[in-house]
């Protein structure tokens, strides 16, 4: 975002006045200040002055016709039919399921907006600290079902749709998943927004509005193929705010001069302007009128969509070039950055979103007329991983270049405002940007980063005068070729709190990647907030029968707001009727998934088989390759067994799902191998129902809602010390599925909560990993004999052209086996045999699954948010009363 641009272009001031001059009568005898729209609306005093200026007759007329929320089936039907007839211009004879979905969604959207408006007004009047959650991903899933459950009107809508001739499940399935994320990072952000609203905290999310998502995954000849995800074809859940725009600057140069008082001044000038346009999405809380806001930024050309002069002179393509170039910024989540242009686009995305969000946050603060020193008392900004780190130098730039604060005062404000959540200990996953790229794209920010670094290193040198090596280790600028900006270090130095997302992970970041910083800042700067999930979506919405069964035993649905109440289920672990119903629910969920597999893939699977699931982002550290090698081992064992021996095998359905990044060839090879193995195994008549291998394409939140309740065992088998937390492990356990996993991430805390008897752990521990890697490279390395047999089968061409998988196998055999696939293989196979035996004892298995559900109370995102609110953000909830009079609080 620039302080100035080309001379001909007038830039907006940093805060436009929300009230213009009196403009004379507006309507009969209706005199009031003219409303001049701003991105952040009115402040409390301005609302009061406008309200006071409106004569009582006008207020009475407004009150009379204010919309009221529907509460009965008949009222819902009236709203839905009205929208189908008027918003969609459809009629009784041509209303199909998509139209019925649209009418239902619009009826519920209207219902949410009443709460949404009241929430924003109440929070404005309360005028207290807000939290702003900056995340490059928000994996929200489908919104309709969530909205219906949160406002408690799903039964009303189900009955109403039935009377109109539609089934609720058919209507829900019409909705596209919001394609705003890829993996756990984005789903965690979505769970947090749900909890923030449900707990009545004043909070906004800020993200990017990706027009084509990350991509839609198609599997063609066993390979992942990426195509655009046109999820915005019809999206009733967003409100385009075309009047809320922010000018964002790129490139250009920095002018430096001394003012009359001898103070150095800086101005970022020239370059390119792109406009950020706001799109708002309501985020309802469960059983509360609080409805918070998720603001997504879309990009467009500042010069407009179309250059008439160029078009008239015959330059048809270039007449829309500015718009096309601008739109690429918010086109795709994580553009392929194998090319330099891809890296530049990704950095552009990050600055564009951070700058627009900071502009909004600063303008909202300035509306309160408070002194700048109060900024951290009114604003908490949480950085979800390193992607939003540019918000730190951007806020510093606003404070010193635009608002004229002294460096030290501004930097103190910045550090007190930000919190940083780290999501990885993998050094290669810690973001770095080349200094030349940042100099080219964001010249003023690079200067500020160098100044921050100098200021920081001077502090370090004063504290550790004899440790010169430390300066190089902790510097934000890595002295490589080219020099790199270490974004994780910048995020850490610019924040007052840094948290990991599981106990092991939080300990590891203090002993590995941030070891020196613990010495510099002390241990108090670092904390842990173990991840959690929202039980509203992952139990109540995804598994309604189980939710109802639990409610019947616990005397209501209070456990959805206080998940620790689940512990009371332990009293029913020996209840025969409860156990029978618990098993029946699991079986019906498996039947539903089996039906989905048959409909989408044409493969018939047996619901009585053990469903073994690994669905998550495809990455070498998550070790889907270990899983598929285990499947091949099982296949070879079945093939060499005689008919009598085969009867002893536990029938299994292995279910995989997840996307590989477009430029990540090794992950794509894993997908290819899974599909090739499936093609052989699923068509082998010798094997039959004993083994099936399924890869569900285009894994997303709504597919997860079908898969998690149907799982018997789920695989969380990352190399120890590589998974920060994981949240899918929590979703499976909450739905009565057991885990096979390593001692990694949140698996450790899950084990502590549910007991070692109810989880299947295997593999090396995090503290042994470095030693093993070292011995692979410098000692004797022998492939596990069982794994060698699997590799021989692949080399033989059993699963197609073996050269396709050569790189994957060589990474293990010849290049150090970085993720310890061979070291953990025997332990993995033995643990799988143990699972086979356990599954055959139905009674013991049922006990394990019930105890697992009963002991998952700790892993709620509500608990996470309470911890963030208390230890990092220092914010208080604002309770709302539902549907107060129009006058406001």
C-alpha positions in Angstrom: 0.0 0.0 0.0 1.5 3.3 -1.0 1.7 6.7 0.6 1.7 8.3 -2.8 1.5 7.3 -6.5 1.7 8.8 -9.9 1.0 12.5 -9.7 -2.2 12.3 -11.7 -3.7 9.8 -9.3 -5.3 11.1 -6.1 -4.6 8.8 -3.2 -7.1 8.3 -0.4 -6.3 9.7 3.1 -5.7 7.0 5.7 -9.1 7.7 7.3 -12.0 9.2 5.4 -14.5 11.1 7.6 -17.6 9.1 8.0 -19.9 12.1 8.2 -20.3 14.7 5.5 -21.9 18.1 5.9 -25.6 18.5 6.3 -27.1 18.2 2.9 -30.6 19.5 3.6 -33.9 17.6 3.8 -33.8 13.9 2.8 -37.5 12.9 2.4 -40.4 14.8 3.9 -39.4 16.6 7.1 -36.4 14.3 7.4 -33.2 16.2 8.1 -30.1 14.2 9.0 -26.4 14.1 8.2 -25.7 12.5 4.9 -24.3 9.0 5.3 -20.9 8.8 3.5 -20.0 5.2 3.4 -16.5 4.1 4.7 -15.0 0.7 4.9 -15.5 0.4 8.6 -18.8 2.2 9.1 -19.7 4.6 12.0 -18.2 4.8 15.4 -20.4 4.8 18.6 -20.6 8.6 18.9 -21.5 9.0 15.2 -24.2 6.3 15.4 -25.8 8.2 18.4 -25.7 11.6 16.6 -27.3 10.1 13.5 -29.9 8.3 15.5 -30.7 11.4 17.5 -31.3 13.4 14.3 -33.9 11.0 12.9 -37.5 12.1 13.8 -39.7 9.6 15.7 -42.2 9.1 12.8 -39.4 7.8 10.6 -38.1 5.6 13.4 -41.6 4.1 13.9 -42.0 3.4 10.2 -38.6 1.7 10.1 -39.4 -0.4 13.2 -42.7 -1.4 11.7 -41.2 -3.0 8.6 -38.0 -4.3 10.1 -37.6 -8.0 9.0 -38.0 -10.6 11.6 -36.3 -14.0 11.6 -38.5 -17.0 10.7 -39.2 -19.5 13.5 -41.8 -21.8 12.0 -42.0 -24.1 9.1 -44.6 -21.9 7.4 -42.4 -18.8 7.8 -39.4 -20.7 6.4 -41.4 -21.9 3.4 -42.6 -18.4 2.7 -39.0 -17.0 2.7 -37.6 -19.9 0.6 -40.4 -19.7 -2.0 -40.2 -15.9 -2.2 -36.5 -16.2 -3.0 -37.0 -18.9 -5.6 -39.7 -16.8 -7.3 -38.0 -13.4 -7.0 -34.3 -13.7 -6.4 -33.9 -16.6 -8.9 -36.9 -15.9 -11.2 -38.0 -19.6 -11.0 -41.5 -21.0 -10.6 -43.2 -24.1 -9.2 -42.8 -26.1 -12.4 -39.1 -25.5 -12.9 -37.7 -25.5 -9.3 -35.1 -28.2 -9.2 -32.7 -29.1 -6.3 -30.2 -26.4 -7.1 -33.0 -23.8 -7.0 -34.3 -25.2 -3.8 -30.8 -25.1 -2.3 -30.5 -21.4 -3.4 -33.8 -20.5 -2.0 -33.0 -22.2 1.3 -29.5 -20.7 1.5 -30.9 -17.2 0.8 -33.6 -17.6 3.5 -30.9 -18.6 6.0 -28.6 -15.9 4.8 -31.3 -13.3 5.5 -31.7 -14.9 8.9 -28.0 -14.6 9.7 -27.7 -11.1 8.5 -30.1 -9.9 11.2 -27.7 -11.3 13.8 -24.7 -10.2 11.9 -25.8 -6.5 11.8 -26.7 -6.6 15.5 -23.3 -8.2 16.4 -21.3 -5.6 14.5 -23.3 -2.7 16.1 -23.0 -4.2 19.6 -19.3 -4.7 19.3 -18.9 -1.2 18.0 -20.8 0.2 21.0 -18.8 -2.0 23.4 -15.7 -0.3 22.0 -13.3 -2.9 23.4 -10.4 -5.0 22.2 -10.9 -7.1 19.1 -8.9 -9.9 17.7 -8.0 -10.1 14.0 -7.1 -13.6 12.7 -4.9 -13.4 9.6 -4.8 -16.7 7.7 -4.0 -17.3 4.1 -6.4 -20.3 4.3 -9.9 -20.6 5.7 -11.2 -24.1 4.9 -14.8 -23.3 5.7 -16.6 -26.3 4.1 -20.3 -26.0 3.3 -22.1 -23.2 5.0 -25.8 -24.1 4.8 -25.9 -27.1 7.1 -23.6 -25.2 9.6 -25.9 -22.2 9.5 -29.1 -24.3 10.1 -27.6 -26.1 13.1 -26.0 -23.0 14.6 -29.3 -21.1 14.6 -31.3 -24.2 15.7 -33.6 -24.3 12.6 -32.6 -27.4 10.8 -35.7 -29.4 11.8 -37.9 -26.5 10.7 -36.1 -26.3 7.3 -36.2 -30.1 6.8 -39.9 -30.2 7.4 -40.5 -27.2 5.1 -38.4 -28.6 2.3 -40.3 -31.9 2.7 -43.6 -30.2 2.2 -42.2 -28.5 -0.9 -41.1 -31.9 -2.2 -37.4 -32.0 -1.5 -35.1 -34.1 0.8 -32.7 -32.1 3.0 -29.6 -34.3 2.2 -30.2 -33.7 -1.5 -30.4 -29.9 -1.0 -27.2 -29.8 1.2 -25.2 -31.7 -1.4 -25.9 -29.0 -4.0 -23.5 -26.6 -2.2 -19.9 -26.2 -3.4 -17.3 -26.3 -0.7 -15.7 -22.9 -0.2 -12.3 -23.4 -1.8 -10.3 -21.1 0.5 -7.7 -23.6 1.8 -6.0 -26.9 1.4 -5.1 -28.6 4.6 -5.1 -28.5 8.4 -3.9 -24.9 8.6 -7.1 -23.7 6.9 -9.4 -26.0 8.7 -8.0 -24.9 12.0 -8.6 -21.3 11.1 -12.3 -22.2 10.2 -12.7 -24.0 13.6 -11.3 -21.0 15.4 -13.7 -18.6 13.7 -16.6 -20.9 14.7 -15.4 -21.0 18.3 -14.8 -17.2 18.5 -18.4 -16.6 17.4 -19.8 -19.4 19.7 -18.0 -17.9 22.7 -19.1 -14.3 21.8 -15.6 -12.9 21.3 -15.3 -9.8 19.1 -13.3 -11.1 16.1 -12.7 -10.8 12.4 -11.0 -13.1 10.1 -9.0 -11.7 7.1 -8.1 -13.8 4.1 -7.9 -13.9 0.3 -10.9 -14.6 -2.0 -9.4 -17.3 -4.3 -11.6 -17.4 -7.4 -10.3 -20.9 -8.4 -9.4 -22.3 -5.0 -6.2 -24.3 -4.8 -7.5 -26.5 -7.7 -10.0 -29.2 -8.3 -8.2 -32.6 -8.3 -9.0 -35.1 -11.0 -7.4 -38.5 -11.2 -6.7 -39.4 -14.8 -4.8 -42.7 -15.5 -3.7 -42.7 -11.9 -2.2 -39.3 -12.0 -3.3 -36.1 -10.3 -4.5 -33.5 -12.7 -5.2 -29.9 -11.6 -8.2 -28.1 -13.0 -9.9 -24.8 -11.8 -12.4 -25.1 -9.0 -15.3 -22.9 -10.0 -16.7 -22.7 -6.5 -18.0 -19.1 -6.9 -20.5 -19.8 -9.7 -23.2 -19.3 -7.1 -22.2 -18.2 -3.6 -25.0 -16.8 -1.5 -22.8 -16.6 1.6 -20.7 -13.6 0.6 -21.5 -9.9 0.4 -19.5 -8.0 -2.2 -18.5 -4.6 -0.7 -17.7 -2.8 -3.9 -17.6 0.5 -2.1 -14.9 -0.8 0.3 -11.6 -0.7 -1.6 -8.0 -0.2 -0.7 -5.2 0.8 -3.1 -2.2 -1.5 -2.8 1.2 -0.5 -4.2 4.0 -2.7 -5.6 7.4 -2.0 -7.1 8.4 1.7 -7.3 11.2 3.4 -5.3 11.8 5.1 -2.0 12.5 8.8 -1.6 14.3 10.0 1.4 14.7 13.5 2.7 15.1 15.6 5.8 12.2 17.8 6.9 12.5 21.3 8.4 13.2 19.8 11.9 16.0 17.6 10.6 14.0 14.4 10.8 14.4 11.8 8.1 11.3 11.2 6.1 10.5 8.4 3.6 8.0 8.2 0.8 7.3 5.1 -1.3 6.6 6.3 -4.8 5.8 5.1 -8.3 5.3 1.5 -9.2 1.9 -0.2 -9.8 -1.4 0.1 -8.0 -3.8 -2.8 -7.5 -7.1 -2.4 -5.9 -8.3 -4.7 -3.1 -12.1 -5.1 -2.9 -13.8 -6.5 0.2 -16.1 -9.5 0.3 -17.7 -10.3 3.7 -18.9 -13.7 4.9 -21.0 -14.1 8.1 -19.7 -16.6 10.6 -22.5 -17.6 13.0 -21.9 -18.9 16.5 -23.7 -21.9 17.9 -26.8 -21.1 20.0 -25.8 -17.5 20.3 -26.8 -14.4 18.2 -23.2 -13.5 17.8 -22.3 -13.6 14.1 -18.7 -12.5 13.4 -17.2 -11.5 10.1 -14.7 -13.1 7.7 -13.4 -10.4 5.3 -11.9 -11.7 2.1 -10.0 -9.5 -0.4 -10.4 -9.8 -4.1 -8.1 -8.0 -6.5 -8.8 -5.8 -9.5 -7.0 -3.2 -11.6 -6.9 0.3 -10.1 -7.3 1.8 -13.6 -10.6 -0.1 -14.2 -11.4 -3.3 -16.0 -11.2 -1.9 -19.5 -8.9 0.6 -21.3 -11.2 2.2 -24.0 -8.4 4.1 -25.7 -6.4 0.9 -26.3 -9.4 -1.0 -27.5 -10.3 1.8 -30.0 -6.8 1.8 -31.4 -7.1 -2.0 -32.0 -5.0 -3.2 -29.0 -7.8 -5.6 -28.0 -5.7 -7.9 -25.8 -3.8 -5.2 -24.0 -7.1 -3.3 -23.3 -7.9 -5.8 -20.5 -4.3 -6.7 -19.6 -4.2 -4.5 -16.5 -7.3 -6.2 -15.1 -6.0 -9.7 -16.0 -2.7 -9.0 -14.3 -4.4 -7.7 -11.2 -6.8 -10.6 -11.0 -4.0 -13.2 -10.9 -3.3 -12.0 -7.3 -6.5 -13.5 -5.9 -6.9 -16.3 -8.5 -5.3 -19.3 -6.9 -4.3 -20.4 -3.5 -0.5 -21.1 -3.5 0.5 -20.6 -7.1 3.1 -23.0 -8.3 6.4 -21.3 -7.1 8.8 -23.5 -9.0 9.3 -20.6 -11.3 10.6 -17.1 -10.3 7.3 -15.5 -11.6 5.4 -17.9 -9.3 7.5 -16.8 -6.3 6.8 -13.2 -7.1 3.1 -13.8 -7.4 3.0 -15.6 -4.1 4.8 -12.8 -2.3 2.4 -10.3 -4.0 -0.5 -12.3 -2.7 0.8 -12.1 0.8 1.5 -8.4 0.8 -1.7 -7.5 -1.0 -3.8 -9.3 1.7 -1.7 -8.1 4.7 -1.7 -4.4 3.5 -5.5 -4.4 2.8 -6.2 -6.0 6.2 -3.9 -3.6 8.1 -5.5 -0.6 6.3 -8.9 -1.8 7.5 -7.7 -2.4 11.1 -5.9 0.9 11.4 -8.8 2.8 10.0 -11.2 1.1 12.4 -8.9 2.0 15.3 -8.6 5.7 14.2 -12.3 6.0 14.3 -12.2 5.6 18.1 -10.0 8.8 18.3 -7.7 7.1 20.8 -3.9 7.8 21.1 -1.6 5.4 19.2 -0.2 4.0 22.5 -3.7 2.4 23.0 -3.5 0.5 19.7 -2.3 -2.8 21.4 -5.1 -2.4 24.0 -7.7 -2.3 21.3 -6.2 -4.6 18.6 -4.8 -8.1 18.8 -3.5 -9.6 15.5 -2.8 -13.3 15.3 -0.5 -14.5 12.5 -1.5 -18.1 11.4 1.9 -19.3 10.4 4.5 -17.2 8.5 2.3 -16.2 5.5 1.0 -13.0 7.1 4.4 -11.9 8.4 4.6 -8.9 6.1 1.8 -7.4 8.3 4.7 -6.6 10.8 6.8 -4.3 8.6 3.5 -3.0 7.0 2.2 -1.8 10.4 5.6 -0.3 11.2 5.6 1.5 7.8 2.1 2.9 8.5 3.1 4.2 12.0 6.4 5.8 11.0 5.8 6.9 7.4 2.1 7.8 7.4 1.3 8.6 11.0 4.7 10.2 11.9 5.5 8.2 15.1 9.1 7.8 16.3 10.7 4.4 15.4 11.0 3.1 19.0 7.4 4.0 19.9 6.1 2.5 16.7 8.1 -0.7 17.1 6.9 -1.1 20.7 3.3 -0.9 19.5 3.9 -3.5 16.7 5.5 -6.0 19.1 2.7 -5.7 21.6 0.0 -6.1 18.9 1.1 -9.3 17.1 1.0 -13.0 18.1 2.6 -15.7 15.9 1.5 -19.3 15.7 4.2 -21.6 14.3 3.0 -24.7 12.4 6.1 -26.5 11.5 9.6 -27.5 12.7 10.7 -28.5 9.2 13.5 -26.1 8.3 12.6 -26.3 4.6 9.0 -25.3 5.4 10.0 -22.1 7.1 9.3 -19.3 4.6 12.2 -17.4 3.1 12.1 -14.7 0.4 15.1 -13.5 -1.6 16.3 -10.0 -0.9 16.5 -9.1 -4.6 12.8 -10.1 -5.0 11.7 -8.1 -2.0 13.8 -5.1 -3.1 12.1 -5.2 -6.5 8.5 -5.7 -5.2 8.5 -4.0 -1.8 11.5 -1.6 -1.6 10.3 0.3 1.5 9.5 -2.9 3.4 12.9 -4.3 2.8 14.4 -1.1 4.3 12.2 -1.5 7.3 13.1 -5.2 7.7 16.8 -4.3 7.6 16.2 -1.6 10.3 14.3 -4.1 12.4 17.1 -6.5 12.1 19.8 -3.9 13.0 17.8 -2.8 16.0 17.4 -6.5 17.1 21.0 -7.5 16.5 22.2 -4.5 18.5 20.1 -5.8 21.4 21.5 -9.3 21.0 25.1 -8.0 20.9 24.6 -6.0 24.1 23.2 -9.1 25.8 25.8 -11.6 24.4 28.9 -9.5 23.6 31.2 -12.6 23.2 28.9 -14.7 21.0 29.4 -13.3 17.5 28.3 -16.5 15.9 24.8 -16.0 17.4 24.3 -12.8 15.4 24.5 -14.8 12.1 22.3 -17.5 13.4 19.4 -15.2 14.6 19.7 -12.5 11.9 16.5 -12.0 9.9 18.7 -11.7 6.9 20.4 -15.0 5.9 23.8 -14.4 4.4 23.4 -16.8 1.5 23.6 -16.3 -2.2 21.2 -14.6 -2.8 20.5 -13.2 0.6 17.2 -14.3 2.1 14.7 -12.9 4.5 13.8 -15.4 7.1 10.1 -14.8 7.7 9.7 -17.0 10.8 12.4 -15.0 12.5 10.7 -11.7 11.5 7.4 -13.1 12.9 9.0 -14.1 16.1 10.9 -10.9 16.7 7.8 -8.8 15.8 5.4 -10.6 18.1 4.9 -10.6 21.9 4.0 -14.3 22.0 5.0 -17.3 19.9 3.0 -20.5 20.3 3.3 -24.0 19.0 0.2 -26.2 18.4 1.0 -29.3 20.5 3.1 -30.0 23.5 5.8 -31.9 21.6 5.9 -29.3 18.8 6.1 -26.4 21.3 9.0 -28.1 23.0 10.7 -28.9 19.7 10.6 -25.3 18.4 12.3 -24.2 21.6 15.1 -26.8 21.3 15.6 -26.7 17.5 14.6 -23.9 15.1 14.2 -21.2 17.8 16.7 -22.4 20.3 18.8 -19.1 20.3 15.7 -17.0 20.6 14.8 -18.7 23.9 18.1 -17.5 25.3 17.5 -14.0 23.9 13.9 -13.4 24.9 13.5 -16.0 27.7 11.1 -18.9 27.8 8.0 -16.7 28.7 7.7 -15.5 25.1 7.0 -19.0 24.0 3.9 -20.9 24.9 1.8 -23.9 23.8 -1.8 -24.0 22.6 -2.7 -27.6 21.6 -5.0 -27.5 18.6 -8.7 -28.5 18.8 -11.7 -28.9 16.5 -15.2 -27.6 16.7 -17.6 -30.4 17.9 -20.5 -28.6 16.2 -19.2 -29.5 12.7 -17.2 -32.6 13.4 -19.7 -34.4 15.6 -23.1 -32.7 15.5 -23.1 -32.0 11.7 -20.9 -34.8 10.4 -22.4 -37.6 12.6 -25.9 -36.5 13.7 -27.0 -40.0 14.9 -24.0 -40.2 17.3 -24.6 -36.7 18.5 -28.2 -37.6 19.3 -27.2 -40.8 21.0 -24.7 -38.9 23.2 -27.4 -36.2 23.9 -29.9 -38.9 25.0 -27.4 -40.2 27.6 -26.1 -36.8 28.8 -29.6 -35.1 29.0 -29.1 -32.6 26.1 -26.6 -31.0 23.7 -24.7 -29.0 26.3 -21.6 -31.1 25.4 -21.4 -29.2 22.1 -20.5 -26.1 24.0 -18.5 -27.9 26.7 -16.9 -30.9 25.2 -15.5 -32.0 28.6 -19.0 -33.3 29.5 -18.3 -36.3 27.2 -16.5 -37.9 30.1 -19.9 -38.8 31.5 -20.2 -41.4 28.6 -17.8 -43.7 30.5 -20.7 -44.5 32.8 -22.4 -46.2 29.8 -19.5 -48.2 28.5 -21.0 -51.5 29.7 -24.6 -50.5 28.8 -25.7 -53.2 26.2 -28.3 -51.1 24.5 -25.8 -48.1 24.2 -23.1 -50.4 22.8 -25.5 -51.9 20.3 -26.7 -48.5 19.1 -23.1 -47.2 19.0 -22.0 -50.0 16.7 -25.1 -49.6 14.6 -24.3 -46.0 14.0 -20.7 -46.8 13.0 -22.0 -49.5 10.6 -24.6 -47.1 9.0 -21.8 -44.5 8.5 -19.7 -47.1 6.8 -22.6 -48.1 4.6 -23.0 -44.4 3.6 -19.3 -44.1 2.7 -19.4 -47.5 0.8 -22.4 -46.2 -1.2 -20.5 -42.9 -2.0 -17.5 -45.0 -3.2 -19.7 -47.1 -5.4 -21.5 -44.0 -6.9 -18.4 -42.0 -7.6 -15.8 -44.8 -8.4 -17.9 -47.8 -9.4 -16.0 -49.9 -6.8 -18.0 -52.1 -4.4 -16.6 -52.3 -0.9 -17.9 -54.4 2.1 -19.0 -52.2 5.0 -18.2 -55.1 7.4 -14.5 -54.8 6.5 -12.1 -52.8 8.6 -12.1 -49.2 7.1 -8.5 -48.0 7.3 -8.3 -44.2 6.4 -5.5 -41.8 5.6 -6.9 -38.5 4.3 -4.7 -35.4 4.4 -2.4 -33.3 2.3 0.0 -35.6 0.4 3.5 -35.0 1.6 6.5 -37.2 2.2 6.7 -36.3 5.9 3.0 -37.5 6.4 4.2 -40.8 4.9 1.4 -42.0 2.6 4.2 -43.9 1.0 4.7 -46.0 4.2 1.0 -46.8 4.1 0.9 -47.9 0.5 4.1 -50.0 0.9 2.2 -51.7 3.8 -0.8 -52.3 1.6 1.5 -53.9 -1.0 3.0 -56.1 1.7 -0.5 -57.2 2.8 -1.4 -57.9 -0.9 1.7 -60.1 -1.4 0.9 -62.0 1.9 -2.6 -62.7 0.7 -1.4 -63.8 -2.7 1.0 -66.4 -1.3 -1.5 -67.7 1.2 -3.6 -70.8 0.4 -7.4 -70.7 0.6 -7.5 -71.8 4.2 -4.9 -69.3 5.4 -6.8 -66.5 3.6 -9.8 -67.0 5.9 -7.6 -65.8 8.8 -7.0 -62.4 7.2 -9.1 -59.4 8.4 -10.8 -57.9 5.4 -9.7 -54.3 4.9 -10.6 -51.3 2.8 -7.7 -48.8 2.6 -9.0 -45.3 1.8 -6.7 -42.5 0.8 -7.5 -38.9 -0.1 -5.6 -35.6 -0.4 -4.0 -33.2 -2.8 -0.3 -32.8 -3.7 1.0 -29.3 -4.4 1.2 -28.8 -8.2 5.0 -28.5 -8.2 5.6 -31.4 -5.7 6.6 -34.2 -8.0 7.4 -36.8 -5.3 3.9 -36.3 -3.6 2.3 -36.7 -7.0 4.3 -40.0 -7.5 2.8 -41.3 -4.3 -0.7 -40.6 -5.6 0.2 -42.4 -8.8 1.4 -45.4 -6.9 -1.7 -45.6 -4.7 -3.9 -45.6 -7.8 -1.9 -48.1 -9.7 -1.9 -50.5 -6.7 -5.6 -50.0 -6.4 -6.1 -50.8 -10.1 -4.4 -54.2 -9.6 -5.7 -55.1 -6.1 -9.4 -54.2 -6.7 -9.5 -56.3 -9.9 -7.8 -59.4 -8.4 -10.4 -62.1 -8.0 -8.1 -64.1 -5.7 -8.2 -61.3 -3.2 -11.9 -60.3 -3.5 -13.2 -58.5 -0.4 -10.1 -59.2 1.6 -8.4 -56.0 0.3 -9.6 -52.9 -1.5 -7.6 -49.7 -2.2 -9.5 -46.5 -2.8 -8.2 -43.1 -3.6 -11.0 -40.5 -3.3 -10.3 -37.6 -5.6 -10.7 -34.0 -4.7 -10.7 -34.5 -0.9 -12.4 -31.6 0.9 -14.3 -30.7 4.1 -17.7 -32.1 3.0 -16.0 -35.4 2.0 -14.2 -35.5 5.3 -17.7 -35.2 7.0 -18.6 -38.5 5.3 -15.2 -40.2 5.8 -14.5 -39.4 9.5 -17.6 -41.0 11.0 -17.0 -44.2 8.9 -13.4 -44.8 9.9 -12.5 -47.8 12.0 -8.8 -47.0 12.1 -7.1 -43.8 10.8 -3.4 -43.4 10.0 -1.4 -40.5 11.5 2.0 -41.9 10.7 4.3 -38.9 10.1 8.0 -39.3 10.9 8.3 -38.4 14.6 9.0 -34.8 15.2 7.7 -33.5 11.8 3.9 -33.1 12.3 3.2 -30.0 14.4 -0.1 -31.2 15.7 -2.6 -32.6 13.3 -6.3 -32.1 13.8 -7.7 -34.9 11.6 -6.6 -37.4 14.4 -9.0 -35.6 16.7 -11.9 -35.7 14.2 -11.6 -39.5 13.8 -11.4 -40.1 17.5 -14.4 -37.9 18.3 -16.4 -40.1 15.8 -15.4 -43.4 17.4 -12.4 -44.3 15.2 -9.1 -45.5 16.6 -5.6 -44.3 15.6 -2.5 -46.0 14.3 0.2 -43.4 14.7 3.7 -42.4 15.7 4.6 -40.5 18.8 4.2 -37.2 17.0 2.2 -34.0 17.2 -1.1 -34.2 19.1 -1.0 -38.1 19.0 1.0 -37.8 22.2 -1.6 -35.8 24.1 -4.4 -37.9 22.6 -2.7 -41.0 24.0 -2.4 -39.3 27.4 -6.1 -38.5 27.4 -7.6 -41.7 26.0 -5.1 -44.2 27.4 -2.4 -46.3 25.7 -4.7 -49.3 25.4 -7.0 -47.3 23.0 -4.4 -46.2 20.4 -1.9 -48.2 18.3 1.5 -46.5 18.5 4.6 -47.6 16.6 7.9 -46.3 15.2 10.9 -44.4 16.4 10.7 -41.4 18.8 11.5 -37.8 17.9 14.7 -37.8 19.9 16.2 -40.7 17.9 15.4 -39.3 14.4 18.5 -37.2 13.9 20.8 -40.0 15.0 19.1 -42.4 12.5 19.4 -39.9 9.7 23.1 -39.4 10.5 23.7 -43.2 10.5 21.9 -43.5 7.1 24.3 -41.1 5.5 27.6 -42.0 7.3 27.1 -45.5 8.6 25.8 -48.8 7.2 22.3 -48.6 5.8 20.3 -51.7 5.2 16.8 -51.8 3.8 14.2 -53.6 5.9 13.8 -57.1 4.3 10.0 -56.9 4.2 10.2 -53.5 2.5 12.8 -54.9 0.1 10.3 -57.5 -1.0 7.7 -54.8 -1.6 10.3 -52.8 -3.7 11.0 -56.0 -5.7 7.3 -56.3 -6.5 7.2 -52.7 -7.7 10.4 -53.2 -9.8 8.9 -56.3 -11.4 6.2 -54.2 -13.0 3.4 -55.6 -10.9 1.9 -52.2 -10.7 2.8 -50.8 -14.1 6.0 -49.2 -15.5 8.4 -49.3 -12.5 10.4 -46.4 -13.9 7.5 -44.1 -12.8 8.2 -44.9 -9.2 12.0 -45.0 -9.4 12.6 -41.6 -7.7 10.3 -42.5 -4.8 12.1 -45.8 -4.1 15.6 -44.3 -4.7 14.8 -41.5 -2.1 14.7 -44.4 0.4 17.3 -46.8 -0.9 20.0 -44.4 -2.1 19.4 -41.0 -0.7 19.3 -41.4 3.0 15.6 -42.3 3.7 15.1 -38.9 5.3 11.6 -39.8 6.6 12.7 -43.2 8.1 10.3 -45.3 6.0 12.5 -48.4 6.2 13.4 -47.9 9.9 9.7 -47.8 10.9 8.4 -50.4 8.4 8.7 -53.6 10.6 7.1 -51.8 13.6 4.3 -50.6 11.3 3.6 -54.0 9.9 3.5 -55.6 13.4 1.2 -52.9 14.7 -1.2 -53.5 11.7 -1.3 -57.2 12.7 -2.2 -56.2 16.2 -5.0 -54.1 14.8 -6.3 -57.1 12.8 -6.5 -59.2 15.9 -8.2 -56.4 18.0 -10.8 -55.8 15.3 -11.9 -59.4 15.4 -12.9 -59.0 19.1 -16.0 -56.9 18.6 -16.7 -56.3 22.3 -13.2 -55.1 23.1 -13.1 -53.0 20.0 -16.4 -51.4 21.0 -15.1 -50.6 24.5 -12.0 -48.9 23.0 -14.0 -46.8 20.6 -16.5 -45.6 23.3 -13.8 -44.8 25.7 -12.0 -42.8 23.0 -15.0 -40.7 22.3 -15.7 -40.1 26.0 -12.1 -38.9 26.6 -11.9 -36.4 23.7 -13.2 -33.4 25.8 -9.8 -31.7 25.8 -9.6 -31.4 22.0 -12.2 -28.7 21.5 -11.4 -25.5 19.6 -13.4 -23.7 22.2 -10.7 -24.6 24.8 -8.0 -23.4 22.4 -9.8 -20.0 21.9 -10.2 -19.6 25.7 -6.4 -20.2 26.0 -5.5 -17.7 23.3 -7.9 -15.1 24.8 -6.4 -15.5 28.3 -2.7 -15.9 27.6 -2.1 -14.1 24.2 -4.9 -11.8 23.2 -6.2 -10.5 26.5 -9.8 -10.1 25.1 -13.2 -10.4 26.7 -16.4 -11.8 25.3 -19.4 -9.5 24.4 -22.7 -11.2 25.1 -25.6 -10.3 22.9 -29.3 -10.7 23.5 -31.2 -12.1 20.6 -33.3 -9.7 18.5 -33.3 -6.6 20.7 -35.2 -3.5 19.6 -33.8 -1.6 16.7 -32.3 1.0 18.9 -29.2 -1.0 19.7 -27.5 -1.7 23.0 
